[in-house]
Amino acid sequence: MRVAFHAPLKPPDSDRPSGDRTMARLLVRALERGGHTVELAARLRTRDGAGDPERQRRLAVLGERLAGRYVRSVQAGRRPPPDLWFTYHLYYKAPDWIGPAVADTLGIPYAVAEASVAGKRAGGPWDAGHRGALAALARADLAIGFNSRDAGAVLPALGPLARYERLRPFLDPLPPPSKVPARAGVAAALGLPQAEPWLLAVGMMRPGAKAASYRVLATALGGLLDRPWRLIAVGDGPARDEIAGYLAPLGDRVRLAGAVAPDRLPAFYAAADLMVWPAIQEAYGMALLEAQAAGLPVLAGDVGGVPDIVRDGHTGVLVPEADAAAFARALAALLDDPGRCRMMGQAARRTVLAEHSLDGAAATLDLWLRGAVSRRAARCE
């Protein structure tokens, strides 16, 4: 099938790294591995982070124009007609103003992945985006949820003929680098003693939830200075100075590694002993999944879809969101029991291979998309 793909929050060819971009790219790869031809149908970013009704209105108008342009190009034979429209990451700050109109006009199925609904946004600054997200879900033939905690609000927004399916976040779990050379390389680059436990945090350094996660992490670590550990913080962004300030009281225990290219990240995962991330307001956290794929256990906040990828007590440990004291207690217990950490890391790698693989997602998506096309065709007969 030919799939028209759109990611209104951030297109997969964006030059700004993030978990959203990673998952958008993985979805494209999964669809292609399932035998489909994927077309990046639109690059319009509809995100409104400030709650500006006028900006939302302008984006809706622009989306309507782009939808019309896309349809005209198909009808004129300038581009091949898609069999299905697929939109990734749909919510009130980044609604899809293009896909539903195209799907309606061309009479094709409309599929969405990782949609969420926040009823409290109705009537407020993001009311237009909220209504746009609801309208898209009402048109959807198929909604795919990555975060199990989104289902309760998404299901009532779907039309009576729509299907809702759950798909665990996934990746292509390549063999991780060998720990010994990876650790030696990172130690040499960052000036770290190899004999002490290494903690790893991976997160963009931007204001809001990411900065809040670093603040909780710094507070928790501040209470554990009586134990040996070193923290490697991978990430960069506009809040770097703010976050460096949170970590400054920890002194030489911390290394700010800056932005690390995706192809170099596996060496950091392999070199570390424990992934630590409070995950404030996290949807699920691709870095947490990447860490486990490399055999690294995880200590994280119990929030959003994080429990869908971190099995508490098996592949890692989850604590209440934003609770620095609970985070510190859990971290102390893990530092005191390195054998348990190693066992959880081994379990993490096995779990990712069994339940979060690109091949498995490709087969599942293929089944669901073909079903959506068949059901719509049957309704049109």
C-alpha positions in Angstrom: 0.0 0.0 0.0 1.0 3.6 -0.4 0.8 5.5 3.0 0.7 9.2 3.3 2.6 10.0 6.5 2.3 13.2 8.6 3.8 14.1 12.0 2.3 17.6 13.0 4.5 17.9 16.1 7.8 17.3 14.3 8.4 15.7 10.9 10.8 12.7 10.7 13.3 14.7 8.7 13.6 17.5 11.2 17.1 18.5 12.1 16.2 18.7 15.8 16.7 15.5 17.7 14.0 14.3 20.1 12.0 11.2 21.1 9.2 12.4 18.8 11.5 12.5 15.8 12.9 9.1 16.8 9.5 7.4 16.9 8.4 9.1 13.7 11.4 7.7 11.9 10.8 4.3 13.5 7.2 4.3 12.3 8.3 5.1 8.8 10.8 2.2 8.9 8.2 -0.2 10.3 5.8 0.7 7.6 8.4 0.2 4.9 9.6 -3.0 6.5 6.0 -4.2 6.3 6.1 -3.7 2.5 4.5 -0.3 2.2 5.6 2.8 0.3 5.7 5.8 2.7 5.3 9.3 1.4 6.0 12.3 3.7 2.8 14.0 2.8 3.2 17.2 4.7 5.9 19.0 6.8 3.6 21.5 8.5 4.4 21.8 12.2 1.2 22.8 14.0 2.6 23.0 17.5 1.4 26.0 19.6 3.2 25.9 22.9 2.0 29.3 24.2 -1.8 28.8 23.8 -2.2 31.5 21.2 -5.7 31.3 19.6 -4.8 33.4 16.6 -1.8 31.2 15.8 -4.1 28.1 16.0 -6.5 29.8 13.7 -3.8 30.6 11.2 -2.4 27.1 11.3 -5.9 25.6 10.8 -6.4 27.9 7.7 -2.9 26.9 6.4 -3.7 23.2 7.0 -7.0 23.5 5.0 -5.0 25.1 2.1 -2.4 22.4 2.2 -5.0 19.7 2.2 -6.7 21.2 -0.8 -3.3 21.4 -2.6 -2.5 17.8 -1.8 -5.9 16.6 -3.1 -5.7 18.6 -6.3 -2.2 17.2 -7.0 -3.6 13.6 -6.6 -6.7 14.3 -8.7 -4.5 15.9 -11.4 -2.2 12.9 -11.5 0.8 14.8 -10.3 1.3 12.4 -7.3 0.1 8.8 -6.8 -3.0 8.4 -4.7 -2.5 7.1 -1.2 -4.3 4.1 0.1 -4.3 5.4 3.7 -3.3 8.5 5.6 -1.2 8.0 8.8 -0.7 10.8 11.4 1.7 10.4 14.2 1.4 12.2 17.6 -1.9 14.1 17.7 -2.9 16.3 20.6 -4.2 19.7 21.6 -0.9 21.5 21.1 -0.3 19.8 17.7 -3.6 18.9 16.0 -3.8 17.5 12.5 -5.3 20.1 10.2 -4.6 18.2 7.0 -5.1 14.5 7.2 -8.9 14.3 8.0 -9.8 16.6 5.1 -7.6 14.6 2.6 -9.0 11.3 3.8 -12.6 12.6 3.5 -12.1 13.9 0.0 -10.2 10.9 -1.3 -12.3 8.4 0.6 -9.4 6.6 2.2 -8.9 5.4 5.8 -7.4 7.8 8.3 -5.1 6.3 11.0 -3.6 8.1 14.0 -0.8 6.9 16.4 -0.1 8.3 19.8 -3.1 10.5 20.1 -4.2 12.0 23.5 -7.1 14.1 24.7 -7.0 16.7 27.5 -10.5 17.7 28.3 -9.4 20.5 30.6 -8.2 22.4 27.5 -11.7 22.9 26.3 -12.7 26.5 26.3 -9.2 27.7 27.3 -6.3 29.1 25.3 -5.9 25.8 23.4 -9.6 25.3 22.7 -9.1 25.4 18.9 -6.3 22.8 19.0 -8.3 20.7 21.4 -11.3 20.8 19.1 -9.1 20.0 16.1 -7.7 16.9 17.9 -11.2 15.7 18.7 -12.4 16.2 15.1 -9.5 14.2 13.9 -10.1 11.4 16.3 -13.8 11.4 15.4 -12.8 10.8 11.7 -10.2 8.1 12.5 -10.7 4.6 11.2 -7.8 3.4 13.4 -6.2 4.8 16.5 -3.0 3.2 17.8 -2.0 4.0 21.4 1.6 3.8 22.7 0.7 5.0 26.2 -1.9 2.9 28.0 -2.9 5.8 30.2 -4.2 7.8 27.1 -6.8 5.2 26.2 -9.5 6.3 28.8 -9.8 9.8 27.1 -9.1 8.7 23.5 -11.7 5.9 23.3 -14.8 8.1 23.9 -13.6 10.6 21.2 -13.5 7.9 18.4 -16.3 7.3 16.0 -18.5 4.2 16.3 -16.7 2.3 13.5 -13.1 3.1 14.6 -10.7 0.5 16.0 -8.4 1.2 18.9 -5.3 -0.9 19.2 -2.4 -0.9 21.7 1.2 -1.0 20.4 4.2 -0.9 22.7 6.9 1.6 21.8 9.5 -0.1 19.7 13.0 0.2 18.2 15.5 -1.8 16.2 17.4 -3.6 19.0 20.9 -4.0 17.5 23.5 -5.9 19.4 24.9 -3.4 22.1 28.6 -2.6 22.1 30.9 -4.6 24.4 30.9 -3.0 27.9 34.6 -3.1 28.5 35.8 -1.1 25.5 32.8 1.2 25.7 33.5 2.0 29.3 37.2 2.6 28.6 36.3 5.0 25.8 33.9 7.0 27.8 36.2 7.1 30.8 39.0 8.5 28.7 36.8 11.0 27.0 35.2 12.3 30.2 37.9 11.6 32.8 35.9 9.2 34.9 37.2 6.5 37.3 36.0 3.1 36.0 35.8 1.5 39.4 32.9 3.7 40.6 29.2 3.1 39.6 28.2 5.2 36.6 24.7 6.7 36.4 23.4 7.9 33.0 20.7 10.5 32.3 19.7 11.2 28.7 17.4 14.1 28.1 17.1 17.3 26.1 18.0 20.4 28.2 14.9 22.6 27.6 12.7 24.5 30.0 9.7 22.8 31.5 9.4 19.1 32.2 12.9 18.2 31.1 14.5 20.8 33.4 12.2 19.7 36.2 13.5 16.1 35.7 17.1 17.3 36.0 16.1 19.3 39.2 14.6 16.2 40.8 17.6 14.1 39.9 20.0 16.7 41.3 18.0 16.9 44.6 18.0 13.1 44.9 21.7 12.8 44.2 22.5 15.5 46.7 21.3 13.2 49.5 23.6 10.3 48.3 27.0 11.9 48.6 28.1 9.3 51.1 28.1 6.7 48.4 30.4 6.4 45.4 28.8 7.2 42.0 29.3 9.4 39.0 26.6 10.9 36.8 26.9 11.4 33.0 24.3 13.8 31.7 23.8 13.5 28.0 21.8 16.3 26.3 21.9 20.0 25.4 19.5 22.8 24.8 18.4 26.3 25.9 18.1 25.3 29.6 21.7 24.0 29.8 22.8 26.7 32.1 19.8 26.3 34.3 20.3 22.6 34.6 24.1 23.0 35.1 23.1 25.1 38.1 21.0 22.4 39.6 23.9 19.9 39.2 26.7 22.3 40.3 26.4 21.4 44.1 27.4 17.8 43.1 30.8 19.0 42.0 33.1 16.6 40.3 30.6 13.8 40.5 28.9 15.1 37.3 30.0 15.2 33.7 27.9 17.2 31.2 28.5 15.3 28.0 26.5 17.6 25.8 24.6 16.5 22.7 25.6 13.0 21.6 25.0 11.7 18.0 22.5 8.8 17.9 25.2 6.5 16.6 27.4 7.2 19.6 24.7 6.8 22.3 24.8 3.0 22.4 28.4 3.3 23.8 27.2 5.4 26.7 24.3 3.0 27.4 26.8 0.1 27.3 29.3 1.9 29.5 26.9 2.9 32.3 25.6 0.9 35.2 22.2 2.4 35.7 19.9 4.8 33.8 18.4 7.4 36.0 15.5 9.7 34.8 12.7 11.1 36.9 10.6 11.4 33.7 8.5 14.4 34.8 5.4 14.5 32.4 7.1 11.9 30.2 4.9 10.2 27.6 7.0 7.1 27.8 10.6 8.0 27.1 12.5 6.6 24.1 15.8 6.9 25.9 14.5 4.6 28.6 13.7 2.0 25.9 17.1 2.5 24.2 18.9 2.0 27.5 17.1 -1.3 28.2 17.8 -2.5 24.7 21.5 -2.1 25.6 21.1 -4.1 28.7 21.0 -1.1 31.1 18.5 -1.2 34.0 16.3 1.9 34.6 15.3 3.9 37.6 12.5 6.3 36.5 9.3 8.1 37.6 6.1 6.1 37.4 4.3 8.4 35.0 2.4 8.3 31.6 3.5 5.3 29.6 6.8 4.7 31.4 5.3 1.5 33.0 4.6 0.2 29.5 8.3 0.0 28.8 9.9 -0.3 32.2 8.7 -3.4 34.1 8.9 -2.4 37.8 11.1 -4.8 39.8 12.0 -6.7 36.6 13.8 -4.4 34.1 14.0 -1.5 36.5 12.4 0.4 39.4 9.7 3.0 39.2 9.0 5.6 41.9 6.3 8.3 42.3 6.6 11.2 39.9 8.6 14.2 41.1 9.3 12.5 44.5 13.0 13.2 45.0 13.1 11.5 48.3 11.6 8.3 46.9 14.0 8.5 44.0 17.0 8.8 46.4 15.8 5.8 48.5 15.4 3.6 45.4 18.8 4.7 44.0 20.5 4.0 47.3 19.1 0.5 47.3 20.2 -0.1 43.7 23.7 1.2 44.4 24.0 -1.1 47.4 22.9 -4.1 45.2 24.9 -4.1 42.0 24.0 -7.8 41.4 20.4 -6.9 41.2 21.2 -4.1 38.7 23.0 -6.6 36.5 20.1 -9.0 36.6 17.6 -6.3 35.7 19.8 -5.2 32.9 19.8 -8.7 31.4 16.1 -8.9 31.8 15.7 -5.6 30.1 17.5 -6.7 27.0 15.5 -9.9 26.8 12.2 -8.0 27.2 13.0 -5.5 24.5 13.9 -8.2 22.1 10.7 -10.1 22.8 8.2 -7.2 23.1 9.5 -4.0 21.6 11.2 -4.9 18.3 10.9 -3.2 14.9 10.1 -6.4 13.2 7.2 -7.2 15.5 5.8 -3.7 15.1 6.1 -3.9 11.3 4.0 -7.1 11.2 1.4 -5.7 13.6 1.0 -2.4 11.8 0.7 -4.1 8.5 -2.2 -6.3 9.8 -4.0 -3.3 11.3 -3.6 -1.0 8.3 -4.8 -3.6 5.8 -7.8 -4.2 8.1 -8.6 -0.5 8.1 -8.5 -0.4 4.3 -10.6 -3.5 4.0 -13.3 -2.2 6.4 -13.5 1.2 4.6 -13.8 -0.5 1.2 -16.6 -2.7 2.5 -18.5 0.3 3.8 -18.2 2.0 0.4 -19.6 -0.9 -1.5 
